[in-house]
Structure formats: C-alpha cells, structure tokens
C-alpha cells in the first residue's frame, strides 16, 4: 500500500519540485496539494494523508497555526520544508510536533536538487516507523525540565574523556534533554553528529548553548576537544578527531552526494575510538537507518562504554536497534535516564 503524501506550500515551484521527486517512487503517492493552511485543513480531513510536507510562510493561515491544529485534531507526521535562513522556524516547529525537515529548494541548480531529492525520499520512506506518541512525550520532558535521577549502568570502573553522541530523526529534542541535564562540572568532552543539512547546526548549537550549563558550539577545524565543551558537527560535513601535540583537536571532512549519511555518526565514533581507545563513550539516539552501528561496535570492542536509547522512548528505533543487533551496546536506557547514566560513568560513580 502506497504512502499518501499531502504537499502544503504556497510556492508553485517548490510544490512542483516535491511532487516530481515523490512521483519517481512507486511506493509514494501525492494525494493532494494545498497552497495555504485553510485548504490544507480541509484536504487533511478529506484525503487522510500518511505524511504532510509543510512550508510555514503561507497566506490565510501560517504553518504554525496549521501544525497546532493538526497535532490536536488529526496527528500526522509532518516534514517541514524550510530555507537555511529560517532556522528559528525549524526549531519552533520541531517543538510543536513536526518530525523532521528538509532544506527548501531555492535554486534550479541540479546539485542542490539532487541533495534535496535524496534527503526527502529517505525521510518519506522511513516515515511509517515514526512514533508521534513518543515524540509528544519527549516534548513534554523538555517543558518539565530536570528529571529525577534513577538507577543506571553499573559495572567496572571507567575513565571516559570524550562522549560521542549520534542522532537523526527526533534528535534535536533528544539532544536537548541530554545536554541540558549534564552538570556544569562535567569532566569530559562531548562530540555530536546530528543528521541535519547545512545552515541549521549553527543555530542548533547556539540554541542549546543558551539552555545548557556546558559550552556548546558548532565545530570548526582545529577546535580543541576539552572537558565541559560540546562540539556539534556542522551540516554537510563529517567530524573527526586527531592529535596535535599533547592535545586532541577536530577536523572536518566535506560530505559528498554519495555519502549515505551526512554528518556520519560512524565516521565520528570510529575516529574518536582510534584516538581515545577505551576512554570513549558512545551514545546512539533516535533515528532512521543504521548510522552509528559500526561506530558503536568499534567503541565497545576497544573497551569503551556504549549506551543506546530504548524503544520505549525513541521516536524512530532504527539506529539504536541496529547498534543493539550488531552487539555494539552495553546499556539500553530510556531517554530520561541517559543524562544521569552518562554523568555517573564520567564521574566514576558507577
């Protein structure tokens, strides 16, 4: 049975590009097109789409108003279509229940359209695995703030110097839950690869930095990897680590069109493992696909500690499930328990 898609966008050019991409795939079907929020409401009720692509700048009723109505009246997975200079819109929409986003096609350049095509098709194909109920619970966690510390992993003493975190669909909320709950005296560095296009990771880092006691920034080449600092891989690149004298610093490798995942969680985790050996913790969170699987196995095989988000809370259980099946996971925990577990292991209080 085909996945039914409703396209909501006031730009005729964007609507046509998205329609052309979707109609290339036999398992996807465009059941309707709407140019404003009011029309989208009527077509949502009549056509009952499985997924909606949604722009936010529209006449009559904007995307935010439509999204609030949708999540209240007929919860449906929504992929935002947003321009790079509109990152505040993206994060507000994610907090209202949108599950993911793609960059808006702004040029007719074939290389940009190929990138958007790959990104959109991957997200549309994986949409049936998204759990909106779990996304809603995670958004409630963000509103509640700190959660009580519960029991977590116990075992042999560890010495962790860097925590490598990978995430994709549902990741921004999951990352916020973790990074805002780590203590100000956190005694390890954190590196993050979140599947996200160019132009959005910088604002994500700035937003997280305002909410977290740690120093959070978008990584650049030669950033020192230091305790209490969180480095987020910029969209369109892969983040690696290398030694420079007595220090460890970052390096960035530009992603290519043929790369399956950009940023690559596997690339980051494997690089961290090569530098730090057993002194790495790998954390794999919600997301489609299998990125992070080999990286988690590498960390565990070298004696590092590995945690996967459990199916109980993961918006998409794909990436954690793949790492678990491959034998790369030591602890499987629900999202609210992960920050305390990370803190215990890093602070040698296992």
N, C-alpha and C positions, 0 to 999 in steps of 0.2 A: 504494500500500500504506500502510495507516494506521500511525502511530507508536504503539506499545504502551506504556502507562504503568502502573506499579505504584505505588499510593499507600500509604505506610507512616506511620502516625500513630496515637497512642493516643486522640486526641480525636475523638469521633464527629462533633462539629460541624465541625471542620477537614476531616475526610475528606469530609463531605457537600459542603462549600463547594468543595473542589478538584474533586470528582467533577462537580458541576454545571457548573463552569467548563469542564472538559475536554470534557464531553459536548455542549457547544454547538458544538464544532468538528468538522467531518466528517472531518478528516484525523487526528484523535486518538482513541484508544480506551483506556478504562480496562479493563485485562485482569485486575486483581486489587486487593484491599485487604488490608492486614495491620495489626494493631494492636500488634505487638511485633517485635523483631529476629529471634527464632527463627522465627516464622511467615513473616517477610519472606525469610529464607534459603530456606526450602522453596519459597515461591512464585516466587522469583527463578530457581531451578533448573528448576522445572516450567514456568513461563509464559514465561521468556526475554524480559523486557520490554526495550524500547529505551531507556527512561529511568525513573528512580525519583525520586519526591518523598519526602523523608525528614525526619521530626521526630527530635529527639535525646533528648528526655525520654520514655523508654518503659519499661514493665516487662519483666522477664525478661532482655532484652539491650538495652543502650542503643544509640543511633545510631552512636556512635564504634566500638563493637565490630563492629557490622554493616558499617560502611563499610570498616574494615580487612579484614574477611573478604571483602567484595565485590571490593575492588581486587586482592586476591590470587587469588581463585578465579574470578570472572567480571566483569572490569572493565566497568562500565556507567556512563553519565553520571548523576550524582546532582544534583538541585536540593534544597537544604535549605529547610525551612520553619521559620523561627526568629523569635522575638519580639525587639523592639527592645532589651530589657534583657538580651539574651543574646549580645552581640557577641563575647565570648571564645569561645563555642561556634562561631560562624561562622568565625572565623579559624583555629581548630584544625581544623575540618572541611575548610576550603579546603586546608590543608596536608596533609591525609590523602587528598585527591584529589577532593573534591566540586567540581563545575564552577561552581556559582552558587547563589544563594539568593533567596528571596522573604520578605517580612515575613509573619509569622503573622497570620491574621485573628483579632483579639481582640474586635472589636465587631461588632454587627449593623448598624452604620451603613452606608448604601448607598454613601457616597462612599469609605469605606475599601475596601469590597469591589470597587468599580469599579477602584480603583488596583491592587489585588492581581490582579484578573482580567486587566487589560491586561499587567501585568508577567509573570504566569505564562504566558499564551498566547504572548507574544513569545519567551520563553525556550524553551518547548516546541517551537515551530515551527522554531527555529533549531538545535535540539539535534543534528541529523544532521551539521552542519558542525563539530562539536566533535571535536578530536583528543586523545584521552586519552593517547596516547603522548607528545605534545609537552608536555602538562600535566605528566606524570611527569618528563620531562627538566628542565623549569623548576623543579619542586620539588627535584630533585637539586641544581640550581645553587644554590638557597637554602641547602642544607645544606653545600655546599662552600665557600661564602664567595667571596672575591675571585677573579676570573678573570684570566688574563694579558691584557695589553693587546695588541691586534692592529692591523693597519693598518685605516684607516677613510677617511672622506671627505677629499679634498684638493681644492684649488681656490683661488679668490680669497679674499683676507683678509676676515674678517667682524668686526663688532663687535656682539656679542649681549648684550642687557641682560636679557631675560626668555625663559625656555624654557616653552612651553605644551604640556602633555602630556595626551593623551586616551586613555582605555581603557575597556573594558567587560568582557565575559566573559573570565576568565583574567587580568584586570588586576591584582588585588591582588598576586599573586606577581610579575608582570612589573614593577610599580612598585617592589616591594621590591628586586628585583635591580638596578634602575637607581639608586634613591635611596640605597641602602647602598654604592654604588660611586662616587659622586661625592665629590670631595675636600673636606676641611674648609674650604679657602680658595677654594671655588667662587665665581667672580666674576660671578654672575648670579642673578636671582630665578627661582623655578620656580612655575608655577601648574598645578594638576591638576584635571581633571574626570574622575572615575571614575563610571560608571553604578552607582548604589547608592541604596537608599531611605533615608529619614530615620532617624536614630538609629545609623547604622553608620559614617559617615565620621569622626565624632569619635574613636571608639576606633581606627579605622584610622590616623588621624593620630598618635594617642598611641603606638600600637604602632610605627609607622615611626620616630617621633622617638627612641625608645629604641635603635633599631638603626642609625641614620644619623648621620654627623658633622654634618649640616646641621640647622637648626632647622625642624621640621615641625609644622604646626598646622592645625586646621580653620579655614577663613577666616570672618571676620565682616565686617560693613560697616566700611569705612574702615581696613582693615588696610594699612599701608604695604608697597609692593612693593619689597623690598630684596635685595641680593646675599646669598646664603647662606641665604635663607629659602624654605621650600616651603609654599605655601598650597593646601590641598585644599578644593575646593568642597563645602559641606555638602549632603547628600542632600535632595532636594526643592526645590533652588534652582538657579539659573544664576549663574555667576560672571562678572562683567565688570570692566573697569578704567577709571578716569577720572583726569584730572589734578586735583590740589588744590594750587594754588600751584606750587611747583617740584617737588612730589612726585607720584608716581602711587600711587593707593590703590584698593582693591577696592570693588565694590558688589555686592549680592546682589539677584536678582530671583526672586520665588517662582515655581516651576513650576506649570503648570496641567494639568488632566486631559487636555487636547487636545494638549499638547506631545508630540511623538514621542519625544524623549529628554530625560531629566532626571537629572542635570545635562546641559546641552548643550555638547558639545565645540566645535561650530561657533560658538555664542554667545561662548564664552571666547576662542577663537582670533581670531575677527573683531574682537572688542573690543581684544585685545592688539595686533593689527595696526594698528588705527586710531590707537592711542596711540604705538606704537614704530616703525611702518613697517618698514624693513629690519633693525631691531635685535631682531627676534623669531626664535626657533627654534621650529618646530612639530614635535612628535613624536607619531605615531599608532601605538598598540599594538593588541594583540589585542582583538577584539570583533565582535559581530553587527551587521549593518546598515550604514548609510553616514554615521553621525555623524562629523564631522571632515573630511568630503570638501571642502565649500566653504570651511571654515576653513583647511585646508592650502593650497588653491588661492590664497586671499586672501593668505596669508603669502608664498608663493612669488612671486606676481605683484608684491608690493611689495618684493621683493629680499631677503626673509628666507631662512633656511635650513630645509629640511624633511627629516625622516627618517621612514621607515615601517619597522615590524618586518616581516621577511621571512616568507614562507610556511614556511620551514624550521623556525621556532620558534613561530609564532603558534598559540595554542590554537584560535582562530577567526580566519580570514584575511579576514573580511568588511570591517571598517573600513579596514585597511591597503590591501586590494585596491581598494576604491572610490576611495580617495585617489590611488592609483597610476594607475588607469584615467583619472581626471579630469585627470591631468597636474600634480598638486599635490605631487609627491615628487621630491626631488633625490637622496637616497640611500636604498637599501633594504638593511637590515642585519639579521642575526640578533640576537636579544635580547642575548646575552653581549657583543656588540661595541658596543652602543649607548651604554653609560655612557662608555667611553673616547672614542668619537666626539664625544659632547656636550662632554666636557671639553676635547678638542683644539680644537674650534671656539670655545668660550667663552674659552679661554685664549690664543687667537690663535696656536695651534701647528699650524694646518692644513698 
